[in-house]
Amino acid sequence: MARIDRSTRSTRAHSDRQPPKDAMLRGSLIELRRRCGKAGCHCQQGEPHTTPALSYSQKGKTRIVTLSAKDVPRVRAGLKRYQQALRGLEKGALRGIEALKRSLQREKEQARRASS
């Protein structure tokens, strides 16, 4: 198996994780905050370093995908598309329930008429 140096591996991982422009994404856009541990770094006394990330659950486990600042608008748009699709699905399911209730009510009324 060919060895891949870190810079190539990092570039490949980053390019592989770019969602298509119209992708739906489930999860939450979060901000990771941490202190790097370097003695002279501003984060030791002040604000910690921050990194945007997508947090989502899969098979009962929380997963996190770290993002660059340029990834955030695309991820935010994907999350919005998912929420819109979910709302549409919910509306369709409620319409189906209402249609089922009407159908069952008609069948009951027809059965009552037939037995009278």
Backbone as numpy.savetxt, mean C-alpha at the origin, in Angstrom:
# Nx Ny Nz CAx CAy CAz Cx Cy Cz
28.25 -18.85 -9.73 27.40 -17.67 -9.73 28.29 -16.44 -9.73
27.95 -15.46 -10.54 28.75 -14.25 -10.65 28.59 -13.39 -9.41
29.67 -12.77 -9.01 29.63 -11.85 -7.87 29.21 -10.48 -8.34
28.39 -9.84 -7.57 27.95 -8.48 -7.90 28.46 -7.57 -6.80
29.17 -6.51 -7.20 29.66 -5.61 -6.16 28.50 -4.81 -5.57
28.72 -4.22 -4.42 27.63 -3.54 -3.70 26.97 -2.44 -4.50
27.75 -1.64 -5.21 27.15 -0.53 -5.95 26.22 -1.05 -7.04
26.60 -2.11 -7.74 25.74 -2.68 -8.77 24.50 -3.30 -8.15
24.69 -4.02 -7.06 23.57 -4.66 -6.39 22.58 -3.60 -5.91
23.08 -2.52 -5.33 22.23 -1.45 -4.85 21.46 -0.80 -5.99
22.14 -0.54 -7.09 21.49 0.06 -8.25 20.42 -0.86 -8.80
20.72 -2.14 -8.90 19.72 -3.10 -9.39 18.53 -3.16 -8.47
18.77 -3.22 -7.18 17.66 -3.30 -6.22 16.80 -2.05 -6.33
17.43 -0.89 -6.48 16.68 0.35 -6.57 15.85 0.40 -7.85
16.43 0.02 -8.98 15.70 0.07 -10.25 14.61 -0.99 -10.29
14.81 -2.13 -9.64 13.80 -3.19 -9.62 12.58 -2.79 -8.80
12.76 -1.92 -7.84 11.64 -1.60 -6.96 10.82 -0.41 -7.43
11.19 0.20 -8.54 10.41 1.32 -9.06 9.07 0.80 -9.56
7.97 1.24 -8.95 6.67 0.78 -9.42 6.33 1.41 -10.76
5.57 0.72 -11.59 5.12 1.33 -12.83 4.35 2.61 -12.52
4.26 3.49 -13.48 3.62 4.78 -13.26 2.16 4.66 -12.78
1.48 3.59 -13.18 0.07 3.44 -12.81 -0.16 2.34 -11.77
0.87 1.97 -11.02 0.75 0.88 -10.04 -0.14 1.29 -8.87
-0.87 0.30 -8.35 -1.61 0.49 -7.10 -0.72 -0.04 -5.99
-0.65 0.69 -4.90 0.18 0.27 -3.77 -0.65 0.28 -2.50
-0.54 -0.79 -1.74 -1.25 -0.90 -0.46 -0.25 -0.65 0.65
-0.65 0.11 1.64 0.23 0.36 2.77 0.14 1.79 3.23
1.19 2.22 3.91 1.25 3.58 4.44 2.62 4.18 4.14
2.61 5.45 3.82 3.85 6.18 3.63 4.28 6.66 5.01
5.46 6.24 5.45 5.95 6.59 6.78 7.33 7.24 6.67
7.81 7.73 7.79 9.15 8.31 7.85 9.93 7.59 8.94
11.03 6.97 8.54 11.90 6.31 9.50 12.83 7.37 10.09
13.04 7.33 11.39 13.90 8.29 12.07 14.94 7.51 12.85
16.22 7.91 12.70 17.28 7.18 13.40 18.49 8.07 13.61
19.32 7.63 14.51 20.60 8.29 14.77 21.69 7.38 14.21
22.64 7.97 13.49 23.62 7.15 12.76 24.74 6.61 13.66
25.02 7.25 14.76 26.08 6.76 15.63 27.43 7.43 15.44
27.57 8.27 14.43 28.83 8.98 14.23 28.94 10.08 15.28
30.10 10.16 15.90 30.30 11.07 17.03 30.04 12.54 16.67
30.46 13.00 15.53 30.33 14.41 15.18 29.07 14.76 14.42
28.19 13.83 14.22 27.00 14.07 13.40 25.97 14.89 14.17
25.25 15.73 13.43 24.21 16.58 14.02 23.11 15.76 14.70
22.94 14.53 14.28 21.84 13.73 14.83 22.09 13.33 16.29
23.31 13.43 16.74 23.60 13.07 18.12 22.98 14.07 19.10
22.93 15.34 18.70 22.39 16.38 19.56 21.01 16.88 19.10
20.77 16.84 17.83 19.54 17.42 17.28 18.61 16.38 16.69
18.05 16.78 15.57 17.08 15.93 14.87 17.75 14.70 14.28
17.10 13.55 14.37 17.66 12.33 13.76 17.54 12.38 12.24
18.24 11.50 11.57 18.14 11.35 10.12 16.77 10.76 9.80
16.21 11.15 8.67 14.91 10.62 8.28 15.00 10.01 6.88
14.19 8.98 6.68 14.11 8.31 5.39 12.64 7.97 5.14
12.10 8.35 3.97 10.73 7.95 3.67 10.69 6.44 3.40
9.55 5.83 3.71 9.41 4.39 3.51 7.94 4.03 3.29
7.73 2.91 2.63 6.40 2.34 2.46 6.30 1.18 3.44
5.30 1.23 4.30 5.07 0.16 5.26 3.80 -0.58 4.83
3.88 -1.91 4.77 2.72 -2.71 4.39 2.79 -4.04 5.12
1.66 -4.73 5.19 1.65 -6.05 5.85 1.50 -7.13 4.79
2.16 -8.25 5.05 2.10 -9.39 4.14 2.15 -10.65 5.00
1.12 -11.46 4.90 1.02 -12.69 5.69 1.21 -12.42 7.17
0.60 -11.34 7.65 0.62 -11.02 9.06 1.90 -10.36 9.56
2.82 -10.05 8.68 4.07 -9.40 9.08 4.17 -8.03 8.42
4.66 -7.07 9.18 4.88 -5.74 8.63 6.17 -5.73 7.84
6.10 -5.21 6.65 7.27 -5.09 5.77 7.50 -3.61 5.51
8.76 -3.25 5.26 9.09 -1.86 4.99 10.00 -1.79 3.78
9.67 -0.89 2.86 10.49 -0.63 1.69 10.98 0.81 1.84
12.28 1.01 1.97 12.80 2.37 2.08 12.77 3.03 0.70
12.58 4.32 0.71 12.41 5.09 -0.51 13.40 6.24 -0.56
13.63 6.75 -1.74 14.36 8.01 -1.86 13.31 9.11 -1.94
13.73 10.34 -1.79 12.78 11.46 -1.85 12.07 11.51 -3.20
12.76 11.12 -4.27 12.13 11.17 -5.59 11.09 10.07 -5.78
11.13 9.02 -4.96 10.14 7.94 -5.05 8.80 8.33 -4.41
8.83 9.28 -3.49 7.65 9.59 -2.67 6.43 9.99 -3.50
6.51 10.89 -4.47 5.31 11.25 -5.23 4.68 10.05 -5.95
5.51 9.20 -6.52 4.99 8.03 -7.23 4.32 7.06 -6.26
4.93 6.86 -5.11 4.35 5.96 -4.11 3.05 6.55 -3.57
3.06 7.85 -3.29 1.84 8.50 -2.80 0.70 8.34 -3.81
1.00 8.51 -5.10 -0.01 8.35 -6.15 -0.51 6.90 -6.20
0.38 5.92 -6.04 -0.02 4.51 -6.03 -0.91 4.18 -4.85
-0.62 4.76 -3.70 -1.46 4.56 -2.51 -2.85 5.16 -2.74
-2.89 6.33 -3.38 -4.17 6.97 -3.67 -4.99 6.12 -4.65
-4.34 5.56 -5.69 -5.05 4.69 -6.64 -5.64 3.47 -5.93
-4.89 2.91 -4.98 -5.38 1.76 -4.24 -6.62 2.14 -3.43
-6.56 3.28 -2.74 -7.71 3.71 -1.93 -8.93 3.96 -2.81
-8.72 4.56 -3.98 -9.83 4.80 -4.90 -10.44 3.48 -5.38
-9.59 2.52 -5.71 -10.07 1.21 -6.16 -10.81 0.50 -5.03
-10.31 0.64 -3.83 -10.96 0.01 -2.67 -12.34 0.61 -2.43
-12.44 1.94 -2.55 -13.75 2.58 -2.40 -14.71 2.11 -3.48
-14.22 1.98 -4.71 -15.06 1.50 -5.80 -15.52 0.07 -5.57
-14.63 -0.75 -5.08 -14.97 -2.14 -4.78 -16.02 -2.21 -3.66
-15.85 -1.39 -2.65 -16.80 -1.35 -1.54 -18.18 -0.91 -2.03
-18.22 0.12 -2.87 -19.51 0.57 -3.41 -20.17 -0.53 -4.23
-19.38 -1.22 -5.05 -19.93 -2.32 -5.85 -20.46 -3.45 -4.98
-19.75 -3.76 -3.91 -20.18 -4.82 -3.01 -21.49 -4.43 -2.31
-21.60 -3.17 -1.91 -22.84 -2.72 -1.26 -24.01 -2.74 -2.24
-23.76 -2.37 -3.50 -24.82 -2.47 -4.51 -25.26 -3.92 -4.68
-24.29 -4.84 -4.66 -24.61 -6.27 -4.78 -25.44 -6.76 -3.62
-25.13 -6.31 -2.41 -25.90 -6.70 -1.23 -27.33 -6.18 -1.34
-27.46 -4.92 -1.75 -28.80 -4.35 -1.90 -29.60 -5.11 -2.96
-28.97 -5.47 -4.06 -29.65 -6.22 -5.11 -30.07 -7.60 -4.59
-29.21 -8.24 -3.81 -29.54 -9.54 -3.23 -30.73 -9.42 -2.30
-30.74 -8.40 -1.45 -31.86 -8.21 -0.51 -33.18 -7.99 -1.26
-33.12 -7.18 -2.33 -34.35 -6.95 -3.13 -34.82 -8.26 -3.76
-33.89 -9.03 -4.29 -34.23 -10.29 -4.94 -34.84 -11.27 -3.94
-34.24 -11.37 -2.76 -34.77 -12.27 -1.73 -36.16 -11.82 -1.28
-36.36 -10.52 -1.16 -37.66 -10.00 -0.77 -38.71 -10.34 -1.81
-38.38 -10.19 -3.09 -39.32 -10.53 -4.17 -39.67 -12.02 -4.12
-38.65 -12.86 -3.91 -38.89 -14.30 -3.85 -39.81 -14.66 -2.69
-39.63 -14.01 -1.54 -40.52 -14.27 -0.39 -41.95 -13.87 -0.72
-42.08 -12.69 -1.33 -43.43 -12.23 -1.70 -44.08 -13.16 -2.70
-43.32 -13.66 -3.67 -43.87 -14.59 -4.66 -44.27 -15.91 -3.99
-43.45 -16.37 -3.04 -43.76 -17.63 -2.35 -45.03 -17.47 -1.52
-45.20 -16.31 -0.88 -46.41 -16.06 -0.08 -47.65 -16.06 -0.98
-47.54 -15.41 -2.14 -48.67 -15.34 -3.07 -49.04 -16.72 -3.60
-48.00 -17.52 -3.87 -48.23 -18.85 -4.41 -48.89 -19.75 -3.38
-48.57 -19.57 -2.09 -49.15 -20.43 -1.06 -50.53 -19.96 -0.61
-50.94 -18.73 -0.99 -52.26 -18.21 -0.59 -53.36 -18.69 -1.45
